[in-house]
Amino acid sequence: VMWKIKENALGKTKTEICAQMQQELMSLPAQIKEIKHMDVVCNSPGCPQDNYDVMLDTQFETVADLNLYQQHPAHIQVGSFIKQVVAMRACIDYTI
């Protein structure tokens, strides 16, 4: 998943929001056993303005595990914050 962050959402800068998103998302593996791997990265300062700001890369054993993750209360809570600060989202789910 990749997100573009709104400018000054919730009275915070993009940098502050990216850091908060990273922290909140990275708290999920300790709460959701179905997550096998998770990385959250923020776009580097000085990169083109049309780049996305935050990227989430997760791995699950099965599509069923992905679905459990998406319905987990901790994921829903983090998602509520993200929906307030995001201007645009792109996502792809695939099977290896």
Buried (B, 14 or more C-beta within 10 A) or exposed (E): BBBBBBEEBEEBEBEBBBBBBBEBBBEBBEEBEBBEEBEBEBBEEEEEEEEBBBBBEBEBEEEEBBEBBEEBEBBEEBBEBBEEBBEEEEEEEEEE
